[in-house]
């Protein structure tokens, strides 16, 4: 009986070995620290910036991320170690982020320090999310871990931290969110340092040996990048301007943390179910389902009349986010060649940043022109168009371009049958 099996053996049967706890700890601490990022817009709004200015800073952050994402990813693949690059980027972020509150006190001529310090912090901080994704997904695939079961600890910690900050920051001051990041970064780096280096044996690769061009010749990977841009143009700026939506229904923008925390909690059921969903459905179908939940969320915001409505509606984002988190990173991992896994993930992140530039600039202007609720309705329509575009990429690839369907997009049952026959 199970009760007589040694504890170590029980843990192995349940997928709860040493590696599970290490990578779960990494996710927990990373998203605990990342929750502080949610309050950047709230802080800028608090010091008097309007939606157009916030949109410009967010667009500048995205521009910086376009360079930073593939740079750090390619460096990870070149060094054959995500761990080293992640530790360095996190350390520098912890030193720069506490400087952000300086922007309310000092100016450099006509240019606010916000246009310098926040993008500089993004250069180091933003790519760490893609690096963690790549690190954990690679470990999950190599060591047989349940990625959803590991990633859900990130959603739990994000929810706890976001809700705690929503209660504390109105009392302490929004600026303390940035100091909180640096404090939490210390245990985060200790957890990351404790994990065995994932570096592959052999010397560092040169750019020529990496053959980065393989990614750009991969039709289904490039089709996914196009979809990611189309999806994240409305999605990214919807996150940026959420405090303005909260204010429009007569609530305090600092309650944003309550919404993001609750949203993170709603991701957990989908992450728990992900291992079963992936056995029954194709990964692209799960991605489409996530997109439909995003469409529902954005369009319903345009009818919201109070904070309770927002609280209910963001449930759809939590469900959709859980589906997208659970399968999106794995889909990119499956499409990329072995020697370019980290590059593929961070390049995907860079494309999200491209979308962020367009979305944040466009969003700030649209809100000024038509109002925040009409903006969210437009965002819902744009996400629907992105989902349709993604669906059409498969018949286009198969029937017109004669590109065989990748294993990542095939039915799990068909793959099992092939494996059984071989």
MIKE-936476 format. One record per residue (C-alpha): residue number from 1; x, y, z. Coordinates in nm, 2 decimals, m for minus. Layout:
<sites>
<num NUM x X y Y z Z>
...
</sites>
This chain:
<sites>
<num 1 x 0.00 y 0.00 z 0.00>
<num 2 x 0.11 y 0.36 z m0.05>
<num 3 x 0.13 y 0.42 z 0.32>
<num 4 x 0.41 y 0.17 z 0.35>
<num 5 x 0.62 y 0.32 z 0.07>
<num 6 x 0.92 y 0.52 z 0.19>
<num 7 x 0.86 y 0.90 z 0.18>
<num 8 x 1.12 y 0.95 z m0.10>
<num 9 x 0.94 y 0.69 z m0.31>
<num 10 x 0.60 y 0.85 z m0.25>
<num 11 x 0.74 y 1.18 z m0.36>
<num 12 x 0.87 y 1.03 z m0.68>
<num 13 x 0.54 y 0.87 z m0.76>
<num 14 x 0.36 y 1.20 z m0.70>
<num 15 x 0.61 y 1.40 z m0.90>
<num 16 x 0.73 y 1.57 z m0.58>
<num 17 x 1.10 y 1.50 z m0.59>
<num 18 x 1.38 y 1.74 z m0.50>
<num 19 x 1.36 y 1.91 z m0.84>
<num 20 x 0.99 y 1.98 z m0.81>
<num 21 x 1.04 y 2.17 z m0.48>
<num 22 x 1.34 y 2.36 z m0.62>
<num 23 x 1.17 y 2.48 z m0.94>
<num 24 x 0.84 y 2.55 z m0.75>
<num 25 x 1.04 y 2.76 z m0.51>
<num 26 x 1.20 y 2.95 z m0.80>
<num 27 x 0.85 y 3.02 z m0.95>
<num 28 x 0.72 y 3.12 z m0.61>
<num 29 x 0.99 y 3.37 z m0.53>
<num 30 x 1.01 y 3.51 z m0.88>
<num 31 x 0.64 y 3.59 z m0.90>
<num 32 x 0.65 y 3.71 z m0.54>
<num 33 x 0.90 y 3.97 z m0.66>
<num 34 x 0.73 y 4.04 z m0.99>
<num 35 x 0.40 y 4.14 z m0.82>
<num 36 x 0.56 y 4.47 z m0.74>
<num 37 x 0.59 y 4.55 z m1.11>
<num 38 x 0.21 y 4.58 z m1.13>
<num 39 x 0.22 y 4.91 z m0.94>
<num 40 x 0.43 y 5.11 z m1.18>
<num 41 x 0.13 y 5.25 z m1.36>
<num 42 x m0.04 y 5.33 z m1.03>
<num 43 x 0.28 y 5.51 z m0.91>
<num 44 x 0.30 y 5.72 z m1.23>
<num 45 x m0.07 y 5.80 z m1.21>
<num 46 x m0.02 y 5.89 z m0.84>
<num 47 x 0.25 y 6.15 z m0.93>
<num 48 x 0.03 y 6.32 z m1.18>
<num 49 x 0.10 y 6.15 z m1.52>
<num 50 x m0.19 y 6.13 z m1.77>
<num 51 x m0.27 y 5.82 z m1.99>
<num 52 x m0.07 y 5.96 z m2.29>
<num 53 x 0.25 y 6.00 z m2.08>
<num 54 x 0.21 y 5.66 z m1.92>
<num 55 x 0.16 y 5.51 z m2.26>
<num 56 x 0.48 y 5.67 z m2.39>
<num 57 x 0.68 y 5.53 z m2.10>
<num 58 x 0.53 y 5.19 z m2.14>
<num 59 x 0.60 y 5.20 z m2.51>
<num 60 x 0.96 y 5.30 z m2.43>
<num 61 x 0.99 y 5.01 z m2.19>
<num 62 x 0.87 y 4.78 z m2.47>
<num 63 x 1.13 y 4.92 z m2.71>
<num 64 x 1.40 y 4.85 z m2.46>
<num 65 x 1.27 y 4.50 z m2.41>
<num 66 x 1.29 y 4.43 z m2.79>
<num 67 x 1.66 y 4.45 z m2.76>
<num 68 x 1.70 y 4.30 z m2.41>
<num 69 x 1.49 y 3.99 z m2.46>
<num 70 x 1.67 y 3.82 z m2.75>
<num 71 x 2.00 y 3.95 z m2.62>
<num 72 x 1.97 y 3.78 z m2.28>
<num 73 x 1.82 y 3.47 z m2.44>
<num 74 x 2.09 y 3.43 z m2.70>
<num 75 x 2.35 y 3.49 z m2.43>
<num 76 x 2.20 y 3.20 z m2.23>
<num 77 x 2.21 y 2.97 z m2.53>
<num 78 x 2.56 y 3.09 z m2.61>
<num 79 x 2.69 y 3.02 z m2.25>
<num 80 x 2.47 y 2.71 z m2.23>
<num 81 x 2.34 y 2.83 z m1.90>
<num 82 x 2.02 y 3.01 z m1.81>
<num 83 x 2.11 y 3.02 z m1.45>
<num 84 x 2.41 y 3.25 z m1.48>
<num 85 x 2.23 y 3.50 z m1.70>
<num 86 x 1.92 y 3.50 z m1.48>
<num 87 x 2.13 y 3.56 z m1.16>
<num 88 x 2.32 y 3.85 z m1.32>
<num 89 x 2.00 y 4.02 z m1.46>
<num 90 x 1.82 y 3.99 z m1.13>
<num 91 x 2.11 y 4.13 z m0.93>
<num 92 x 2.13 y 4.44 z m1.15>
<num 93 x 1.75 y 4.48 z m1.14>
<num 94 x 1.76 y 4.48 z m0.76>
<num 95 x 2.01 y 4.76 z m0.76>
<num 96 x 1.82 y 4.98 z m1.02>
<num 97 x 1.45 y 4.94 z m0.93>
<num 98 x 1.47 y 5.12 z m0.59>
<num 99 x 1.59 y 5.43 z m0.79>
<num 100 x 1.24 y 5.46 z m0.96>
<num 101 x 1.08 y 5.67 z m0.67>
<num 102 x 1.35 y 5.94 z m0.74>
<num 103 x 1.15 y 6.04 z m1.05>
<num 104 x 0.89 y 6.23 z m0.85>
<num 105 x 1.16 y 6.45 z m0.69>
<num 106 x 1.41 y 6.52 z m0.97>
<num 107 x 1.40 y 6.63 z m1.33>
<num 108 x 1.66 y 6.65 z m1.60>
<num 109 x 1.56 y 6.96 z m1.79>
<num 110 x 1.23 y 6.89 z m1.97>
<num 111 x 1.28 y 6.51 z m1.95>
<num 112 x 1.15 y 6.33 z m1.65>
<num 113 x 1.38 y 6.07 z m1.50>
<num 114 x 1.10 y 5.83 z m1.55>
<num 115 x 1.20 y 5.81 z m1.92>
<num 116 x 1.55 y 5.70 z m1.82>
<num 117 x 1.53 y 5.49 z m1.50>
<num 118 x 1.22 y 5.29 z m1.57>
<num 119 x 1.33 y 5.17 z m1.92>
<num 120 x 1.68 y 5.10 z m1.78>
<num 121 x 1.53 y 4.88 z m1.51>
<num 122 x 1.32 y 4.70 z m1.78>
<num 123 x 1.64 y 4.62 z m1.97>
<num 124 x 1.74 y 4.39 z m1.69>
<num 125 x 1.42 y 4.30 z m1.52>
<num 126 x 1.17 y 4.22 z m1.80>
<num 127 x 1.38 y 3.94 z m1.97>
<num 128 x 1.40 y 3.75 z m1.64>
<num 129 x 1.04 y 3.63 z m1.68>
<num 130 x 1.12 y 3.47 z m2.02>
<num 131 x 1.44 y 3.32 z m1.87>
<num 132 x 1.25 y 3.16 z m1.58>
<num 133 x 0.99 y 3.03 z m1.82>
<num 134 x 1.25 y 2.87 z m2.04>
<num 135 x 1.45 y 2.74 z m1.74>
<num 136 x 1.15 y 2.57 z m1.58>
<num 137 x 1.00 y 2.43 z m1.91>
<num 138 x 1.33 y 2.28 z m2.01>
<num 139 x 1.37 y 2.12 z m1.66>
<num 140 x 1.01 y 1.99 z m1.68>
<num 141 x 1.06 y 1.83 z m2.01>
<num 142 x 1.40 y 1.68 z m1.93>
<num 143 x 1.31 y 1.56 z m1.58>
<num 144 x 0.94 y 1.46 z m1.63>
<num 145 x 0.80 y 1.74 z m1.41>
<num 146 x 0.44 y 1.86 z m1.43>
<num 147 x 0.50 y 2.22 z m1.56>
<num 148 x 0.15 y 2.33 z m1.45>
<num 149 x 0.20 y 2.19 z m1.10>
<num 150 x 0.53 y 2.39 z m1.08>
<num 151 x 0.40 y 2.71 z m1.23>
<num 152 x 0.09 y 2.73 z m1.01>
<num 153 x 0.32 y 2.83 z m0.72>
<num 154 x 0.40 y 3.14 z m0.91>
<num 155 x 0.03 y 3.23 z m0.94>
<num 156 x m0.02 y 3.16 z m0.56>
<num 157 x 0.27 y 3.39 z m0.46>
<num 158 x 0.17 y 3.66 z m0.71>
<num 159 x m0.18 y 3.66 z m0.57>
<num 160 x m0.06 y 3.68 z m0.21>
<num 161 x 0.19 y 3.96 z m0.28>
<num 162 x m0.05 y 4.16 z m0.50>
<num 163 x m0.33 y 4.15 z m0.24>
<num 164 x m0.09 y 4.23 z 0.05>
<num 165 x 0.05 y 4.53 z m0.14>
<num 166 x m0.30 y 4.66 z m0.22>
<num 167 x m0.36 y 4.68 z 0.16>
<num 168 x m0.02 y 4.81 z 0.26>
<num 169 x 0.08 y 5.06 z m0.01>
<num 170 x m0.21 y 5.31 z 0.04>
<num 171 x m0.08 y 5.33 z 0.40>
<num 172 x 0.30 y 5.33 z 0.33>
<num 173 x 0.31 y 5.50 z m0.01>
<num 174 x 0.31 y 5.34 z m0.36>
<num 175 x 0.69 y 5.40 z m0.39>
<num 176 x 0.76 y 5.13 z m0.13>
<num 177 x 0.66 y 4.87 z m0.39>
<num 178 x 0.99 y 4.92 z m0.56>
<num 179 x 1.19 y 4.88 z m0.24>
<num 180 x 0.99 y 4.55 z m0.19>
<num 181 x 1.12 y 4.42 z m0.52>
<num 182 x 1.48 y 4.45 z m0.41>
<num 183 x 1.41 y 4.29 z m0.07>
<num 184 x 1.24 y 3.99 z m0.23>
<num 185 x 1.51 y 3.96 z m0.49>
<num 186 x 1.76 y 3.84 z m0.23>
<num 187 x 1.58 y 3.51 z m0.14>
<num 188 x 1.49 y 3.47 z m0.51>
<num 189 x 1.86 y 3.47 z m0.60>
<num 190 x 1.94 y 3.23 z m0.32>
<num 191 x 1.68 y 2.99 z m0.45>
<num 192 x 1.81 y 3.02 z m0.80>
<num 193 x 2.17 y 2.98 z m0.69>
<num 194 x 2.08 y 2.66 z m0.50>
<num 195 x 1.95 y 2.49 z m0.82>
<num 196 x 2.21 y 2.28 z m1.00>
<num 197 x 2.34 y 2.47 z m1.30>
<num 198 x 2.16 y 2.37 z m1.62>
<num 199 x 2.47 y 2.44 z m1.83>
<num 200 x 2.53 y 2.18 z m2.10>
<num 201 x 2.88 y 2.03 z m2.14>
<num 202 x 3.10 y 2.18 z m2.39>
<num 203 x 3.25 y 2.52 z m2.48>
<num 204 x 3.03 y 2.83 z m2.54>
<num 205 x 2.88 y 2.84 z m2.88>
<num 206 x 2.96 y 3.11 z m3.13>
<num 207 x 2.68 y 3.29 z m3.31>
<num 208 x 2.76 y 3.11 z m3.63>
<num 209 x 2.74 y 2.77 z m3.45>
<num 210 x 2.40 y 2.86 z m3.29>
<num 211 x 2.23 y 2.89 z m3.63>
<num 212 x 1.97 y 3.14 z m3.51>
<num 213 x 1.83 y 3.16 z m3.86>
<num 214 x 1.66 y 2.82 z m3.81>
<num 215 x 1.40 y 3.00 z m3.60>
<num 216 x 1.31 y 3.24 z m3.88>
<num 217 x 1.28 y 2.95 z m4.13>
<num 218 x 1.04 y 2.77 z m3.89>
<num 219 x 0.69 y 2.86 z m4.04>
<num 220 x 0.48 y 2.76 z m3.74>
<num 221 x 0.71 y 2.93 z m3.49>
<num 222 x 0.70 y 3.25 z m3.70>
<num 223 x 0.32 y 3.22 z m3.74>
<num 224 x 0.30 y 3.20 z m3.36>
<num 225 x 0.51 y 3.51 z m3.32>
<num 226 x 0.28 y 3.70 z m3.56>
<num 227 x m0.02 y 3.58 z m3.34>
<num 228 x 0.17 y 3.69 z m3.03>
<num 229 x 0.21 y 4.04 z m3.16>
<num 230 x m0.15 y 4.07 z m3.27>
<num 231 x m0.27 y 3.93 z m2.93>
<num 232 x m0.05 y 4.14 z m2.72>
<num 233 x m0.11 y 4.48 z m2.88>
<num 234 x m0.45 y 4.50 z m2.71>
<num 235 x m0.36 y 4.27 z m2.42>
<num 236 x m0.05 y 4.45 z m2.29>
<num 237 x m0.20 y 4.79 z m2.29>
<num 238 x m0.52 y 4.66 z m2.13>
<num 239 x m0.29 y 4.58 z m1.83>
<num 240 x m0.12 y 4.91 z m1.84>
<num 241 x m0.44 y 5.12 z m1.83>
<num 242 x m0.64 y 4.90 z m1.58>
<num 243 x m0.59 y 5.17 z m1.30>
<num 244 x m0.77 y 5.42 z m1.53>
<num 245 x m1.06 y 5.17 z m1.57>
<num 246 x m1.08 y 5.13 z m1.20>
<num 247 x m1.09 y 5.50 z m1.15>
<num 248 x m1.36 y 5.54 z m1.41>
<num 249 x m1.60 y 5.32 z m1.20>
<num 250 x m1.53 y 5.53 z m0.89>
<num 251 x m1.28 y 5.31 z m0.71>
<num 252 x m0.93 y 5.37 z m0.58>
<num 253 x m0.66 y 5.27 z m0.84>
<num 254 x m0.45 y 5.11 z m0.57>
<num 255 x m0.72 y 4.83 z m0.56>
<num 256 x m0.55 y 4.71 z m0.88>
<num 257 x m0.35 y 4.47 z m0.67>
<num 258 x m0.67 y 4.31 z m0.55>
<num 259 x m0.78 y 4.24 z m0.91>
<num 260 x m0.44 y 4.11 z m1.02>
<num 261 x m0.41 y 3.89 z m0.71>
<num 262 x m0.76 y 3.75 z m0.76>
<num 263 x m0.68 y 3.70 z m1.13>
<num 264 x m0.37 y 3.50 z m1.03>
<num 265 x m0.58 y 3.28 z m0.80>
<num 266 x m0.81 y 3.20 z m1.09>
<num 267 x m0.51 y 3.08 z m1.30>
<num 268 x m0.45 y 2.80 z m1.05>
<num 269 x m0.74 y 2.56 z m1.14>
<num 270 x m0.64 y 2.57 z m1.51>
<num 271 x m0.27 y 2.50 z m1.42>
<num 272 x m0.38 y 2.21 z m1.21>
<num 273 x m0.59 y 2.07 z m1.49>
<num 274 x m0.33 y 2.14 z m1.76>
<num 275 x m0.16 y 1.80 z m1.75>
<num 276 x m0.51 y 1.64 z m1.83>
<num 277 x m0.61 y 1.90 z m2.09>
<num 278 x m0.29 y 1.85 z m2.28>
<num 279 x m0.36 y 1.48 z m2.30>
<num 280 x m0.70 y 1.55 z m2.46>
<num 281 x m0.66 y 1.86 z m2.67>
<num 282 x m0.41 y 2.00 z m2.91>
<num 283 x m0.20 y 2.28 z m2.78>
<num 284 x m0.32 y 2.53 z m3.04>
<num 285 x m0.68 y 2.46 z m2.94>
<num 286 x m0.60 y 2.54 z m2.58>
<num 287 x m0.44 y 2.86 z m2.69>
<num 288 x m0.76 y 2.95 z m2.89>
<num 289 x m0.97 y 2.88 z m2.58>
<num 290 x m0.75 y 3.12 z m2.38>
<num 291 x m0.80 y 3.38 z m2.64>
<num 292 x m1.18 y 3.35 z m2.63>
<num 293 x m1.17 y 3.41 z m2.25>
<num 294 x m0.97 y 3.72 z m2.31>
<num 295 x m1.23 y 3.84 z m2.57>
<num 296 x m1.50 y 3.80 z m2.31>
<num 297 x m1.31 y 3.99 z m2.05>
<num 298 x m1.22 y 4.29 z m2.26>
<num 299 x m1.57 y 4.34 z m2.41>
<num 300 x m1.74 y 4.30 z m2.07>
<num 301 x m1.52 y 4.57 z m1.92>
<num 302 x m1.70 y 4.82 z m2.15>
<num 303 x m2.02 y 4.76 z m1.95>
<num 304 x m1.87 y 4.76 z m1.60>
<num 305 x m2.03 y 5.01 z m1.36>
<num 306 x m1.85 y 4.94 z m1.03>
<num 307 x m1.56 y 4.76 z m0.88>
<num 308 x m1.76 y 4.45 z m0.81>
<num 309 x m1.82 y 4.42 z m1.19>
<num 310 x m1.45 y 4.44 z m1.25>
<num 311 x m1.38 y 4.18 z m0.99>
<num 312 x m1.62 y 3.94 z m1.16>
<num 313 x m1.51 y 4.01 z m1.51>
<num 314 x m1.14 y 3.96 z m1.44>
<num 315 x m1.22 y 3.60 z m1.36>
<num 316 x m1.22 y 3.54 z m1.74>
<num 317 x m0.87 y 3.67 z m1.76>
<num 318 x m0.76 y 3.44 z m1.48>
<num 319 x m0.90 y 3.13 z m1.66>
<num 320 x m0.76 y 3.24 z m1.99>
<num 321 x m0.43 y 3.33 z m1.84>
<num 322 x m0.40 y 2.99 z m1.67>
<num 323 x m0.46 y 2.82 z m2.00>
<num 324 x m0.22 y 3.04 z m2.19>
<num 325 x 0.05 y 3.02 z m1.92>
<num 326 x 0.02 y 2.64 z m1.91>
<num 327 x 0.05 y 2.58 z m2.28>
<num 328 x 0.20 y 2.89 z m2.45>
<num 329 x 0.55 y 2.84 z m2.32>
<num 330 x 0.54 y 2.47 z m2.39>
<num 331 x 0.42 y 2.53 z m2.74>
<num 332 x 0.72 y 2.76 z m2.82>
<num 333 x 0.95 y 2.51 z m2.65>
<num 334 x 0.82 y 2.23 z m2.87>
<num 335 x 0.86 y 2.43 z m3.19>
<num 336 x 1.22 y 2.54 z m3.12>
<num 337 x 1.53 y 2.33 z m3.19>
<num 338 x 1.72 y 2.20 z m2.89>
<num 339 x 2.01 y 2.45 z m2.91>
<num 340 x 1.78 y 2.75 z m2.94>
<num 341 x 1.52 y 2.70 z m2.66>
<num 342 x 1.61 y 3.00 z m2.46>
<num 343 x 1.65 y 3.22 z m2.77>
<num 344 x 1.31 y 3.11 z m2.89>
<num 345 x 1.14 y 3.20 z m2.56>
<num 346 x 1.30 y 3.54 z m2.53>
<num 347 x 1.25 y 3.63 z m2.89>
<num 348 x 0.88 y 3.55 z m2.83>
<num 349 x 0.90 y 3.79 z m2.54>
<num 350 x 1.06 y 4.05 z m2.76>
<num 351 x 0.77 y 4.03 z m3.00>
<num 352 x 0.54 y 4.09 z m2.71>
<num 353 x 0.74 y 4.41 z m2.65>
<num 354 x 0.69 y 4.51 z m3.02>
<num 355 x 0.32 y 4.48 z m2.95>
<num 356 x 0.37 y 4.68 z m2.63>
<num 357 x 0.51 y 4.97 z m2.82>
<num 358 x 0.21 y 4.99 z m3.06>
<num 359 x m0.04 y 4.90 z m2.79>
<num 360 x 0.07 y 5.14 z m2.53>
<num 361 x 0.11 y 5.44 z m2.76>
<num 362 x m0.23 y 5.36 z m2.93>
<num 363 x m0.40 y 5.28 z m2.60>
<num 364 x m0.30 y 5.61 z m2.44>
<num 365 x m0.43 y 5.81 z m2.74>
<num 366 x m0.75 y 5.60 z m2.77>
<num 367 x m0.84 y 5.65 z m2.41>
<num 368 x m0.79 y 6.03 z m2.44>
<num 369 x m1.01 y 6.02 z m2.76>
<num 370 x m1.30 y 5.78 z m2.69>
<num 371 x m1.27 y 5.70 z m2.32>
<num 372 x m1.14 y 5.40 z m2.13>
<num 373 x m1.45 y 5.17 z m2.16>
<num 374 x m1.47 y 5.21 z m2.54>
<num 375 x m1.10 y 5.14 z m2.55>
<num 376 x m1.16 y 4.80 z m2.38>
<num 377 x m1.43 y 4.71 z m2.63>
<num 378 x m1.19 y 4.79 z m2.91>
<num 379 x m0.93 y 4.57 z m2.74>
<num 380 x m1.17 y 4.28 z m2.73>
<num 381 x m1.24 y 4.31 z m3.10>
<num 382 x m0.87 y 4.31 z m3.17>
<num 383 x m0.80 y 4.00 z m2.97>
<num 384 x m1.08 y 3.82 z m3.16>
<num 385 x m0.91 y 3.91 z m3.48>
<num 386 x m0.58 y 3.77 z m3.35>
<num 387 x m0.74 y 3.44 z m3.26>
<num 388 x m0.89 y 3.41 z m3.61>
<num 389 x m0.55 y 3.49 z m3.76>
<num 390 x m0.39 y 3.21 z m3.55>
<num 391 x m0.65 y 2.96 z m3.66>
<num 392 x m0.60 y 3.04 z m4.02>
<num 393 x m0.23 y 3.00 z m4.00>
<num 394 x m0.26 y 2.62 z m3.99>
<num 395 x m0.46 y 2.56 z m4.31>
<num 396 x m0.24 y 2.82 z m4.48>
<num 397 x 0.07 y 2.63 z m4.38>
<num 398 x m0.05 y 2.28 z m4.47>
<num 399 x m0.25 y 2.34 z m4.78>
<num 400 x m0.08 y 2.64 z m4.95>
<num 401 x 0.28 y 2.64 z m4.82>
<num 402 x 0.29 y 2.26 z m4.79>
<num 403 x 0.44 y 2.28 z m4.44>
<num 404 x 0.37 y 1.96 z m4.24>
<num 405 x 0.19 y 2.00 z m3.91>
<num 406 x 0.45 y 2.00 z m3.62>
<num 407 x 0.41 y 1.76 z m3.34>
<num 408 x 0.33 y 2.05 z m3.11>
<num 409 x 0.01 y 2.11 z m3.30>
<num 410 x m0.10 y 1.75 z m3.35>
<num 411 x m0.36 y 1.55 z m3.15>
<num 412 x m0.21 y 1.38 z m2.84>
<num 413 x m0.38 y 1.06 z m2.94>
<num 414 x m0.20 y 1.05 z m3.28>
<num 415 x 0.14 y 1.10 z m3.11>
<num 416 x 0.07 y 0.82 z m2.87>
<num 417 x m0.02 y 0.59 z m3.15>
<num 418 x 0.30 y 0.67 z m3.34>
<num 419 x 0.51 y 0.62 z m3.03>
<num 420 x 0.34 y 0.28 z m2.97>
<num 421 x 0.40 y 0.17 z m3.33>
<num 422 x 0.77 y 0.25 z m3.30>
</sites>
